[in-house]
Amino acid sequence: MRTVDEWKATLRAALKDALRTRNAPATAVLRETLAAIDNAEAPDMSVAPESVGGGIAGSAGGLGSGEVSRLLLSPEAVDSLIQREIQERRDAVALYVQLGKSEEARVLTAQVDVLLGL
């Protein structure tokens, strides 16, 4: 199984290739997947330091005191996140086919193929 850093490197390399070849569906799904990983790593704001009064409203006192470290995801969590992205698109493809929107279904199928090819 890949590490989180390997997943990110793979996604970024694939994004670079998709941008180079101007593959819009691949570019979109790779950006969305990288964003989903970044969002999953976002810290809970309840652990952020409290703001103090001072020169800047809502600031925390002291250099670096407002920093909150990002969450560390496990490789399994990233794999699960990517599988969820694939499943969401498969569900949408089924809905688009049912509604007779074949072009939208084709784009999402291409996106699923990109994620499966990683």
The 8 nearest C-alpha neighbors of each residue, nearest first, counted from 0:
[[1, 2, 74, 75, 78, 5, 3, 6],
 [2, 0, 5, 6, 74, 3, 4, 78],
 [1, 3, 5, 74, 4, 6, 0, 73],
 [2, 4, 6, 74, 5, 7, 1, 77],
 [3, 5, 7, 6, 2, 8, 1, 9],
 [4, 6, 8, 2, 3, 7, 1, 9],
 [7, 5, 3, 9, 4, 8, 10, 1],
 [6, 8, 10, 4, 9, 5, 11, 3],
 [9, 7, 5, 11, 10, 6, 12, 4],
 [10, 8, 6, 12, 7, 11, 5, 13],
 [9, 11, 7, 13, 8, 12, 14, 6],
 [12, 10, 14, 8, 13, 9, 7, 15],
 [13, 11, 15, 9, 14, 10, 8, 16],
 [12, 14, 16, 10, 11, 15, 17, 9],
 [15, 13, 11, 17, 12, 16, 26, 29],
 [14, 16, 12, 18, 13, 17, 19, 11],
 [17, 15, 19, 13, 14, 18, 20, 12],
 [18, 16, 14, 22, 20, 26, 19, 15],
 [17, 19, 21, 15, 16, 20, 14, 26],
 [18, 20, 16, 17, 21, 15, 22, 14],
 [21, 19, 17, 22, 18, 16, 15, 23],
 [22, 20, 18, 19, 17, 23, 26, 16],
 [21, 23, 17, 20, 25, 24, 26, 18],
 [22, 24, 26, 25, 21, 27, 17, 18],
 [25, 23, 27, 26, 110, 22, 106, 28],
 [26, 24, 28, 27, 23, 22, 110, 17],
 [25, 27, 23, 29, 17, 24, 28, 14],
 [28, 26, 24, 30, 25, 29, 23, 31],
 [27, 29, 31, 25, 30, 26, 110, 32],
 [28, 30, 32, 26, 31, 27, 14, 25],
 [31, 29, 33, 27, 32, 28, 34, 26],
 [30, 32, 34, 28, 29, 33, 27, 35],
 [31, 33, 35, 29, 34, 30, 28, 36],
 [32, 34, 36, 30, 35, 31, 29, 37],
 [35, 33, 37, 31, 32, 36, 38, 30],
 [36, 34, 32, 38, 33, 37, 31, 39],
 [35, 37, 39, 33, 34, 38, 32, 40],
 [38, 36, 34, 40, 39, 35, 33, 41],
 [39, 37, 35, 41, 40, 36, 34, 33],
 [38, 40, 36, 37, 41, 35, 70, 72],
 [41, 39, 70, 37, 38, 69, 42, 36],
 [42, 40, 38, 69, 39, 70, 37, 43],
 [43, 41, 69, 70, 44, 40, 68, 67],
 [42, 44, 45, 46, 41, 47, 70, 69],
 [43, 45, 47, 46, 42, 67, 41, 48],
 [44, 46, 43, 47, 48, 42, 49, 67],
 [47, 45, 44, 43, 48, 67, 42, 49],
 [48, 46, 44, 45, 67, 49, 65, 66],
 [49, 47, 65, 50, 46, 59, 64, 66],
 [48, 50, 59, 47, 51, 58, 57, 65],
 [51, 49, 59, 57, 58, 48, 52, 60],
 [52, 50, 59, 58, 60, 57, 53, 49],
 [51, 53, 56, 50, 57, 54, 58, 55],
 [52, 54, 55, 51, 56, 58, 60, 57],
 [53, 55, 56, 52, 58, 57, 51, 60],
 [54, 56, 53, 58, 57, 52, 59, 51],
 [57, 55, 58, 52, 54, 53, 51, 50],
 [56, 58, 50, 51, 55, 59, 52, 49],
 [59, 57, 50, 56, 55, 51, 60, 52],
 [58, 60, 50, 65, 51, 64, 49, 61],
 [61, 59, 51, 64, 58, 62, 50, 65],
 [62, 60, 64, 63, 59, 65, 58, 51],
 [61, 63, 64, 60, 65, 59, 66, 58],
 [62, 64, 65, 66, 61, 60, 59, 67],
 [65, 63, 61, 66, 62, 59, 60, 48],
 [64, 66, 59, 63, 48, 67, 47, 58],
 [67, 65, 63, 64, 68, 47, 48, 62],
 [68, 66, 47, 69, 65, 42, 46, 48],
 [67, 69, 66, 70, 42, 41, 71, 40],
 [70, 68, 42, 41, 40, 71, 67, 43],
 [69, 71, 40, 42, 41, 72, 68, 39],
 [72, 70, 40, 69, 73, 3, 68, 39],
 [73, 71, 76, 70, 74, 40, 77, 3],
 [72, 74, 76, 75, 77, 71, 3, 2],
 [75, 73, 2, 77, 3, 76, 78, 1],
 [74, 76, 78, 73, 77, 79, 72, 0],
 [77, 75, 79, 73, 74, 78, 72, 80],
 [78, 76, 80, 74, 79, 75, 81, 73],
 [77, 79, 75, 81, 80, 76, 74, 82],
 [80, 78, 76, 82, 77, 81, 75, 83],
 [79, 81, 77, 83, 78, 82, 76, 84],
 [80, 82, 84, 78, 83, 79, 77, 85],
 [81, 83, 79, 85, 84, 80, 86, 78],
 [82, 84, 86, 80, 81, 85, 87, 79],
 [85, 83, 81, 87, 82, 86, 80, 88],
 [86, 84, 82, 88, 83, 87, 111, 89],
 [85, 87, 89, 83, 88, 84, 90, 82],
 [88, 86, 90, 84, 89, 85, 83, 91],
 [87, 89, 91, 85, 86, 90, 107, 92],
 [90, 88, 86, 92, 91, 87, 85, 93],
 [91, 89, 87, 93, 88, 92, 86, 94],
 [90, 92, 88, 94, 93, 89, 95, 87],
 [93, 91, 104, 89, 95, 94, 90, 96],
 [92, 94, 96, 90, 91, 95, 97, 89],
 [93, 95, 91, 97, 92, 96, 98, 90],
 [96, 94, 98, 100, 92, 97, 104, 93],
 [97, 95, 99, 93, 98, 94, 100, 101],
 [96, 98, 94, 95, 99, 93, 100, 92],
 [99, 97, 95, 96, 100, 94, 101, 93],
 [98, 100, 96, 97, 101, 95, 94, 104],
 [101, 99, 95, 98, 102, 103, 96, 104],
 [100, 102, 104, 103, 99, 96, 105, 95],
 [103, 101, 105, 104, 100, 106, 95, 107],
 [104, 102, 106, 105, 101, 100, 107, 95],
 [103, 105, 92, 101, 107, 102, 95, 106],
 [104, 106, 102, 108, 103, 107, 101, 109],
 [107, 105, 109, 103, 108, 104, 24, 102],
 [108, 106, 110, 104, 109, 105, 88, 92],
 [107, 109, 111, 105, 110, 106, 104, 112],
 [108, 110, 112, 106, 107, 111, 105, 113],
 [109, 111, 107, 113, 108, 112, 25, 24],
 [112, 110, 108, 114, 113, 109, 85, 115],
 [111, 113, 115, 109, 110, 114, 116, 108],
 [114, 112, 110, 116, 111, 115, 25, 109],
 [115, 113, 111, 116, 112, 117, 110, 85],
 [114, 116, 112, 113, 117, 111, 85, 110],
 [115, 117, 113, 114, 112, 111, 110, 13],
 [116, 114, 115, 113, 9, 10, 13, 6]]
